[in-house]
Amino acid sequence: MMRRAVDWLARFTGPLLIIMISGSCGFVLGVAAASGSALP
């Protein structure tokens, strides 16, 4: 029972984690680009 839950959790959080990491990376890059272009 527990093994199946962990298996399902790993299968579910794998892509979610990748999406979150890529999303946060894009957010950080976007903020850096915005602040960089705002500077004179």
Protein Blocks (a to p, Z undefined) as FASTA:
>chain_A
ZZmmmmmmmmmmmmmmmmmmmmmmmmmmmmmmmmmmmpZZ
